[in-house]
Amino acid sequence: MIVAAALPLVAEYGAAVTTGQIARAAGIGEATIFRAFKDKDELLDACVAEAVGTDHVLRELASISLDEPLADRLAKAAEALRAHMERMGTVVGALHASGHLRGRGPGPDTQDGADTRDGADTRDGADSRDGADTQDGADSRDGADTRNGAGPPPDSRTRSFSALRNAVVELIEPDRAAFRLSPEKVAAAFLGMLFTRLQTPLPQAEAPLTPGELISVLLHGTLNAPGSAP
């Protein structure tokens, strides 16, 4: 609940967000935050872990009906993945721009001017992120320790990509017979094309492929008709 309330504020204010703002958004007392998190930095780390985690987008992918046409399934998957990437980029970018992910030194917490660090009740192992223990370098979502601004390790990114690929495989499995390639390869191609589209900057005059165009290229290629290449 605390992290969910904090994410939009972190995206807007970066590390300048105060625990008072977060408490008001969550509808709780400010002291409650410090019963769940050691300090604001730990809460911000939990926000990064939530933003880069794939649990939410995997639930969205799993909710897409297999009774819909293949192109519609892929279009909904593309939109869910776009929203995931956008949220991740916004949260991580805001924190990086405000210095949170470039290394943090000791300093007062920005809890509306009140420094509650070392004074808050952290209960030597207090529960954070609504059930995940992050005390003393504990693990964050997808096995990534985001403490001190560290991003997910390569093996965590590999696991996340594999989970996303498997979710897309489930979406296209009913149409396996229609493909020349395995659903696993088709899913990997879909994710590769989508992530490249989302991450590659283009001149303003060159609009990126729309989701519909990307899916059309994936399913039908770029030729006007099969066998029409010179």
Helices and strands as residue ranges (DSSP letters): H 2-13, G 14-16, H 19-26, H 30-36, H 40-52, H 55-62, H 70-97, G 100-102, E 127-128, E 132-133, G 141-143, G 147-149, H 154-172, G 173-178, H 183-199, H 211-220
